[in-house]
C-alpha cells in the first residue's frame, strides 16, 4: 500500500457471493497474498456495507443498498467494466484507477 495521510485507517469491506461457499476463503487468501497476513485484521466481511461506519467507501458497485438509508460514508465509485458507462451527478466522486487523486478525496473528508 502506498503511504497514506497521517491518521488514516484503511479497511477492506467486502461482500461474499451468496451462492459460492469458497468466496470468503478466496477473498482472505487474495488479501493475504497482496497485503500480507497482518492486513487480515483490517477486513470486514459483510453482506450489508451500509451498516459499516466510515468516512469513504470506494466501491465498483454503483448501487450500494442495505438497512441504513444514509450510511456514514461517502460512496466513491471505482470505475470497472460494468459501470464505466454510468453518468454520475456532479456531486459524486469517481476514481478511474488508483492513479487518480484518491488522496484528495480523503483529505476533503478530513476538513469536514
N, C-alpha and C positions, 0 to 999 in steps of 0.2 A: 504494500500500500504506500503511495507517495505520502510525503509529510503533510500533515493536516494542521489547520489553525489550532492554536492553543485551546485547551478545554473542549475539544471536540470528541465526542464519543460516537463510535460507529458500530452499528449492529446490522446484521443481515436478517431481515424479516422475510420469511419465505413461506409460501403455502404449498403443501404437498398435493400432488394429484390424487384425487379421492380413490380412483379405482386401480391404482398401481401401488401395491404394498411395499415395493422396494424403493419408492421415491424418497422417503425421509433418509434412509441409509445412503442413497446415492448423493443426495444434497450435502449431507455431512461429510461424505468422503471427498466430494469435489472441493468443499471449503477447506478441509484439512490439507489437501494436496496443494491448493493455490495460496492459502494464507497461513498455514501452519496449525498445529494442534492447539496452541493457546487461543487462537481466534474462535474455536468452537464454543468458548464461553460467551461469545457475542452473537450467538444465533438464536433467533426467536422463530419457532416453528408454530404457525397458527393458520387456521382456515379463515380467520377474520382479522385483517390488518387494521380495521378501524378501531379496534379496542386497544391497540398498542399506542402508548404515549410517546411523542417525539416532536421535533420541530419540522423535519423534512422527511418525506418518503419519496425516494427515487424508484420508480417502477415502470415497467414497459406496458403494463395493463392500463388502458385508458379509463376504465370504469371500475374503481375500487369501491365496492359497496359492502355494507355489513350492518351490525347492530347500531353503531354510532352514526347518526346523520351528519354530524360535524366533527370529524376527527381532530385531534390536537395538532396534527401535522399538515404541512402544505404538500400537496401532491405535485411532484415534478415528473413529467412524462419522459421516459428514456426511449429514444427512437429505436424501433425494431421493424422488421419487415411487415408485421401485421398492423402497425399503427402509423407508419410514415405518411400515409395519405390523409390523415386526420388534420383538420384545421382547428387550432386552439384559440380560445379567446385571448386578447392581448394581455390580460391579467395573469395568464398561466405561463409557467416556465416549461421549457423543453430542453433536454440535453440530447444532442445528436450523437455524441460519443463522449468518452472520458477525456478527450482533448478539449472539449468545451470548457467554459469557465465555471465549473461547478463550485469552486471555492467562493466565487462572488455570491452565489445563491446562499451558501452557508453564512457568509458574512452579513448578508442582508437580513437574515433571520436573527442574528446576534444583536442588531441595533433596534429590534422591535421591543 
